[in-house]
């Protein structure tokens, strides 16, 4: 079978998670939503109607709103949140962990409040196979994604009522708990479908309290999009527990690692990054058909992209799906030797297939 690899960027989740240019505004919208439940902004009668979790932890909510305000102020001086994160990394600032913490909370709340991008649903419906009552995806398909959201996992959850953690394990979505505890090069099966998140993952999974695991806000409230107050109340309790009252939060920070974080200090603090990139490079080396969806190849990702494209020795065809696919093609041809003579002697018009219709994900006939 032909090996097909999807390379996803922010545009692939745009129906659920705002793209880069709109992200700060949505961060502000979530901050404003949280502020609505502050005691100081409510009458006594309205406050009394809040879920008990919000009433008992209103001081925690006040602190979280301040953290969102801090991040919005810091982000206003930079083009993107990712740029701000890289500044903190380059300057060895402890604020990098704080930024990640807030983003993890943002993604938990945002994804609990809205349906997953419906294009993943159509995509999975087309790719799923049913074997002995179990769902699987063809062994010749892989996904590399720069997105640290949970759109893939939540879309799978529509078909399987499993926890997000178990979905990650079943479908080899890395990083996951196993990739923190083991060498990912030993546990990733390259003969099967899998997903590698190049920037890691902004999420938290089951909490362990009193020697038992508790489902988290996303597992509990997935599909209950009208339960806004309950979602926020549950999220702030879990956030407070993880990042202020236990060591478990460190595990989830380890899963959220930007691709450019790779000095020795980082590797010692956040195990798992190098293994993720090694897996991605091996997937790239086996890639024959590449499908690029919603990814613009920003300059600060270029070093990692160069490593991936330098590994694509078997590449035969590239599908580009974007509102402006010709612009993406131009960037790729200028940035990567594999698309320049004498490295590639084929007619580039035949090598690239451009698709500007973004209503559903491209599924190449080669699959």
URFEN-V446615 format. One record per residue. N is the residue number from 1. PHI is phi in whole degrees, 0 to 359 (999 if undefined). Layout:
((N;PHI) (N;PHI))
//
This chain:
((1;999) (2;286) (3;276) (4;248) (5;239) (6;266) (7;242) (8;253) (9;238) (10;302) (11;298) (12;287) (13;243) (14;295) (15;281) (16;234) (17;240) (18;301) (19;287) (20;309) (21;294) (22;250) (23;294) (24;298) (25;295) (26;286) (27;301) (28;295) (29;297) (30;292) (31;299) (32;294) (33;296) (34;299) (35;296) (36;300) (37;261) (38;286) (39;303) (40;293) (41;259) (42;234) (43;287) (44;300) (45;294) (46;293) (47;298) (48;293) (49;272) (50;290) (51;304) (52;302) (53;298) (54;287) (55;291) (56;285) (57;237) (58;294) (59;292) (60;296) (61;298) (62;302) (63;295) (64;294) (65;300) (66;297) (67;294) (68;298) (69;298) (70;300) (71;295) (72;297) (73;295) (74;297) (75;291) (76;296) (77;267) (78;224) (79;294) (80;220) (81;299) (82;297) (83;296) (84;299) (85;300) (86;292) (87;300) (88;298) (89;295) (90;293) (91;261) (92;55) (93;276) (94;294) (95;292) (96;298) (97;294) (98;296) (99;301) (100;298) (101;304) (102;292) (103;295) (104;299) (105;296) (106;305) (107;292) (108;299) (109;290) (110;303) (111;281) (112;279) (113;266) (114;231) (115;292) (116;299) (117;306) (118;294) (119;293) (120;295) (121;299) (122;296) (123;299) (124;292) (125;302) (126;284) (127;265) (128;297) (129;244) (130;251) (131;233) (132;51) (133;71) (134;253) (135;268) (136;213) (137;239) (138;310) (139;290) (140;265) (141;247) (142;227) (143;232) (144;249) (145;227) (146;274) (147;278) (148;257) (149;276) (150;244) (151;297) (152;293) (153;298) (154;292) (155;289) (156;297) (157;298) (158;293) (159;259) (160;234) (161;276) (162;259) (163;291) (164;300) (165;299) (166;289) (167;296) (168;301) (169;291) (170;300) (171;250) (172;53) (173;262) (174;247) (175;282) (176;213) (177;303) (178;297) (179;288) (180;279) (181;272) (182;226) (183;289) (184;297) (185;295) (186;268) (187;253) (188;276) (189;267) (190;284) (191;268) (192;230) (193;303) (194;196) (195;230) (196;239) (197;265) (198;296) (199;266) (200;81) (201;220) (202;266) (203;196) (204;228) (205;250) (206;305) (207;263) (208;253) (209;231) (210;51) (211;63) (212;217) (213;268) (214;240) (215;300) (216;268) (217;304) (218;290) (219;291) (220;282) (221;253) (222;301) (223;91) (224;255) (225;292) (226;274) (227;271) (228;301) (229;297) (230;293) (231;299) (232;294) (233;300) (234;293) (235;297) (236;289) (237;294) (238;294) (239;299) (240;298) (241;296) (242;294) (243;259) (244;231) (245;233) (246;203) (247;265) (248;296) (249;301) (250;301) (251;299) (252;283) (253;294) (254;294) (255;277) (256;249) (257;233) (258;296) (259;298) (260;273) (261;274) (262;212) (263;275) (264;296) (265;301) (266;296) (267;299) (268;291) (269;276) (270;232) (271;293) (272;120) (273;301) (274;300) (275;297) (276;301) (277;290) (278;298) (279;297) (280;300) (281;294) (282;292) (283;300) (284;300) (285;294) (286;266) (287;287) (288;253) (289;240) (290;248) (291;243) (292;261) (293;234) (294;63) (295;235) (296;256) (297;56) (298;298) (299;299) (300;286) (301;261) (302;298) (303;299) (304;291) (305;300) (306;298) (307;298) (308;293) (309;289) (310;293) (311;273) (312;277) (313;283) (314;250) (315;294) (316;241) (317;202) (318;230) (319;263) (320;238) (321;244) (322;192) (323;297) (324;230) (325;294) (326;294) (327;293) (328;294) (329;300) (330;300) (331;299) (332;297) (333;293) (334;280) (335;266) (336;237) (337;302) (338;301) (339;257) (340;238) (341;298) (342;271) (343;294) (344;227) (345;260) (346;275) (347;295) (348;294) (349;295) (350;273) (351;291) (352;261) (353;235) (354;258) (355;224) (356;262) (357;279) (358;250) (359;287) (360;210) (361;290) (362;296) (363;238) (364;300) (365;296) (366;296) (367;294))
//
